[in-house]
Amino acid sequence: MKHWLTIIFIFLAITSFGQNNSVTIDTSNYYDYARKVVNLDWLRTSDAVPILIDEIKKAGFSYAYINVGQLLKINDTTRLVLTVSFSHDIKFGFVYEDNHGIPLTKNDRDFMSSELPVGYSQVEKDSNGKTKFMRVKTLPTNVFLLKQTCYWYEYDYAKKKITVSKDIAENILRQDIRKYLTQIRK
C-alpha cells in the first residue's frame, strides 16, 4: 500500500511540476518579459551568422550563393560589409549591428517597422589600430538591418528561473529574419 501511495505522490508531483504554465514568447511580447534586475547577454554576430544562413536555406534559397562578410559597393565612396548575403537571381543581404545597451526598451525595435530609411555605422580599423567610423546614411532596399540590442536573453549561473533564454532570443531573431525574407519574395 505504501508503494502505491508513493507512486501516486510521485505521479502527481511530476504532472503538477510538468505542467509548465509556459507562454509563447515572440516578437509581439518579448519586451514584456524584460526584468530590471537580471543578468543579461546578447546574441553575438557569431550566434547570428549560422541562424541567418539556416533561415535563408529554409526559405528555399540555394546554399551555394550564400556569402559571409561580402563587401558591397554602395557608391564611389561608400562600402558596406554584409554579415550574410545571397548573390544569385534575387540579391539581398543582412547587416548585424553588433552593439547593445541598457535599459531594454521596445523602442529599440522601431526601426524594423519604420517607413523612414534605415542607416548604419560600421567601424573601420587600419593595420595600426586606428579606428574610423563609416556611416551609411541609407541602407539599400535589399539590405536588412538586424540590431544585436534587440536579441537579449537572461542568464544565471545559480540556475534560478530564467524567463527569456538564449533559445528564445534566437527564436526572436529567426522571426525577424523570416519577416524580412517574406518581403524579398513579394
C-alpha positions in Angstrom: 0.0 0.0 0.0 2.9 2.4 0.8 4.3 1.7 -2.6 1.0 2.7 -4.3 0.8 5.9 -2.3 4.4 6.7 -3.2 3.8 6.1 -6.9 0.6 8.2 -6.8 2.5 11.0 -5.0 5.4 10.9 -7.5 2.9 10.9 -10.4 1.1 13.9 -9.0 4.3 15.8 -8.4 5.6 15.1 -11.9 2.4 16.2 -13.6 2.0 19.3 -11.5 5.6 20.4 -12.0 5.5 19.2 -15.6 2.6 21.4 -16.4 4.6 24.4 -17.2 2.5 27.5 -17.4 4.6 28.4 -20.4 3.6 31.3 -22.5 4.9 31.6 -26.0 7.4 34.5 -26.1 7.7 36.0 -29.6 8.3 39.4 -31.2 4.9 40.7 -30.1 5.5 40.2 -26.3 9.3 39.8 -26.0 9.9 43.0 -24.1 7.0 42.3 -21.7 9.4 39.8 -20.0 12.3 42.2 -19.5 13.2 42.3 -15.9 15.1 45.1 -14.3 17.4 43.1 -12.0 18.8 40.2 -14.0 22.0 39.2 -15.8 21.7 39.9 -19.5 23.6 38.9 -22.5 23.0 39.4 -26.2 23.3 37.2 -29.3 26.7 38.0 -30.9 27.5 38.0 -34.6 28.9 34.5 -34.2 25.5 33.4 -32.9 23.6 35.2 -35.6 25.5 34.1 -38.7 24.5 30.4 -38.5 20.9 31.4 -37.8 20.9 33.7 -40.8 22.3 31.0 -43.1 19.8 28.4 -41.8 16.8 30.7 -42.3 17.9 31.7 -45.8 18.3 28.0 -46.7 14.9 27.1 -45.1 13.3 29.9 -47.2 14.4 27.9 -50.3 17.5 29.8 -51.3 20.5 27.8 -52.5 23.3 27.4 -50.1 25.8 27.8 -53.0 25.0 31.5 -53.2 25.1 32.4 -49.5 28.1 34.6 -48.5 29.5 35.7 -45.2 31.3 39.0 -45.0 30.8 40.2 -48.5 31.9 43.8 -49.3 29.2 45.7 -51.1 30.0 48.9 -53.1 27.1 51.3 -52.5 28.6 54.2 -54.4 32.1 55.6 -55.3 32.9 56.5 -51.7 30.8 54.1 -49.6 31.4 50.4 -49.0 29.4 48.1 -46.6 30.3 44.7 -45.2 27.3 42.5 -45.3 27.2 40.0 -42.4 25.4 37.4 -44.6 24.2 37.8 -48.2 22.7 36.0 -51.1 24.0 36.7 -54.5 22.1 34.9 -57.3 18.8 35.7 -59.0 17.5 37.7 -56.0 20.2 39.6 -54.4 19.9 40.6 -50.7 21.9 40.9 -47.5 21.7 41.3 -43.8 23.8 43.5 -41.6 24.1 42.6 -37.9 24.9 45.6 -35.9 27.0 44.4 -33.0 26.3 46.7 -30.2 23.8 46.9 -27.4 22.7 49.0 -24.5 20.7 49.2 -21.3 17.9 49.8 -20.4 16.0 47.4 -22.5 13.3 49.2 -24.4 10.7 48.2 -27.0 11.7 51.3 -29.0 14.9 49.5 -29.9 12.9 47.5 -32.5 11.1 50.5 -34.0 13.5 50.7 -37.0 12.0 47.4 -38.3 8.6 48.8 -38.8 9.5 52.4 -39.7 8.9 53.8 -43.1 11.9 56.0 -42.8 15.2 54.9 -44.4 17.5 53.0 -42.1 21.1 53.9 -41.7 24.1 52.1 -40.3 27.5 52.9 -38.9 30.4 50.5 -39.3 33.8 50.6 -37.8 36.9 50.5 -40.0 40.3 49.7 -38.4 43.6 50.0 -40.2 46.7 47.9 -39.6 48.0 50.4 -37.0 44.8 50.0 -34.9 43.3 53.4 -35.8 39.5 53.4 -35.7 37.3 55.3 -38.1 33.5 55.2 -38.2 31.9 55.0 -41.6 28.2 56.0 -41.8 25.9 54.6 -44.4 23.0 57.1 -44.3 20.5 54.8 -46.0 20.9 51.1 -46.5 19.9 49.8 -49.9 16.3 48.4 -50.0 17.7 44.9 -50.4 19.9 45.1 -47.3 18.2 44.4 -44.0 19.4 45.6 -40.6 19.3 43.4 -37.5 20.5 45.0 -34.2 22.1 43.0 -31.5 20.4 45.1 -28.9 17.1 43.5 -29.9 18.3 40.0 -29.2 18.9 39.9 -25.4 18.4 37.0 -23.0 18.8 36.2 -19.4 21.5 34.0 -17.9 22.0 32.9 -14.3 24.9 30.9 -13.1 22.9 29.9 -10.0 20.4 28.2 -12.3 17.4 30.2 -11.0 14.3 30.7 -13.0 15.2 32.2 -16.4 12.2 33.6 -18.3 13.9 34.7 -21.5 16.5 32.1 -22.5 19.1 32.2 -25.3 16.9 29.9 -27.3 14.0 32.4 -27.1 16.3 35.2 -28.2 17.4 33.0 -31.2 13.8 32.4 -32.0 13.1 36.1 -32.0 16.0 36.6 -34.4 14.6 33.8 -36.6 11.1 35.5 -36.6 12.7 38.8 -37.7 14.7 37.1 -40.5 11.6 35.3 -41.8 9.7 38.7 -41.8 12.5 40.2 -43.9 12.6 37.2 -46.2 8.9 37.4 -46.9 9.5 41.0 -48.1 12.0 39.7 -50.6 9.6 37.2 -52.1 7.0 39.9 -52.8 
